[in-house]
């Protein structure tokens, strides 16, 4: 067994708090240990003390290194139980123990057998000394410089560890963050990732302030850690998004586990100041069967959000969001090519007046030509929205409306979406295009989709009012599906409502559709708004619309969309 000796030389009491550093002497010659011990005891280091460990073989040295992780310096003989035992020990320290901070000095009495340059070149050591070379003075210098190097390396390592911890830890909850999650998954396989998103968290911040919001996050972090840390590693990725990663692989009952986690969270009462509520979560789950598990769990979570609040979705290749991404990847370059090479086409569909069967105006509908095939909006507009090209398509269609109105004197209606109103260049573009074609703005109208949230944005409402001031009308499209439409007519300069086609196409047979349409009629009459019935597909529907007294109609029965010239 290895002998453990302590330096007999001590420092006075005024320096008792100075650090103690460990030195390992590895040599099979007892006299070397004795001489080294005597020499070190004669030394006086002002800013540290020494604790000396003695090993008489590489095997004994390994035992000491296994128990003592913070040895600063090892003086190692080469020839011990084997001719190269010391060099093998160096390899063990650097590669097996992965210890890069300990200073290693080869001290040999057979220098000719182990050329210094060759040893230094092939082994990760810090110095090479002949035993006869290490006088007390040189040994003092070697020990002091080695210990100082070790202290500097420790300081750098501690700074690195502190920086690494800051980079991989959420500052609010002190849980590992997204960076740490991605790093951990680079070394894992067959684990399950559960993403948990707090439903309506932005509303908690808005209604109660960020102090309460932060308290909610810390409470949930503590709850997840206390409840599930035995089976999961808990992460706080960002904002209101948390993650659980299974510690075991291939859990058979993961679906039941996730359901129970969701239920447990829903029963957590969070109380602070004037806040006393439970929270709900939307959850996305992915299994580690191949790569990109974080992305897959995020896709599952996005799908869960799109299907409603408080949902759970598991990743699979048939998720709608996957199909959406695939569709966007397919169509985005085609749309860009069409915009750059004039392959977008405007089609016009007439809107008839039922009283005199005249054409009141036309709705402009976009089409895309690709490889001699004409595609309808349903094929490419979702991809245009997700790829950021919806506004460019609107610009093309508005310019077409101005061109056609200027040439024919007819009235044209152009569809506009949420993202278009958010574009800072919208109003200047409308104004410049009206001037370019010298068109009467009252010949144009913009059809706003019913799910627009314009009424919630002061800036968007102001932009709508400025556009209306130019003389352009506003129409609410697909009216009746959501209650928000009624609010739009209260706060926006709406002149016309287009009843959603889902209520019109079954109007003759559906009592419910008739009730909805009559309700909308009453509302429009009280507000002084025009009504357009969309999706008039046959004579039976047309006659029912006329019977109800709806003034304007649009649909394939009255006229299909035709390419403009």
MOQUI-V443085 format. One record per helix or strand of 2 or more residues. SS is the DSSP state (2 for helix, 1 for strand). FROM is the first residue (numbers start at 1). LEN is the number of residues. If there is no record, write none. Layout:
BEGIN
SS_FROM_LEN / SS_FROM_LEN
END
This chain:
BEGIN
1_4_3 / 2_13_3 / 1_20_7 / 2_30_12 / 1_49_7 / 2_58_10 / 1_71_6 / 2_85_12 / 1_103_6 / 2_116_7 / 1_127_4 / 2_131_3 / 2_136_32 / 2_178_8 / 1_192_7 / 2_201_8 / 2_210_19 / 1_232_7 / 1_241_6 / 2_254_13 / 1_269_4 / 1_275_4 / 1_281_7 / 2_293_14 / 1_312_3 / 2_320_21 / 1_344_10 / 1_359_12 / 1_373_3 / 2_377_10 / 2_390_19 / 1_412_5 / 2_418_5 / 2_426_12 / 2_441_3 / 1_444_6 / 2_454_3 / 2_458_12 / 1_473_7 / 2_484_8 / 1_494_6 / 2_501_4 / 2_511_17 / 1_530_4 / 2_539_10 / 1_552_2 / 1_562_2
END
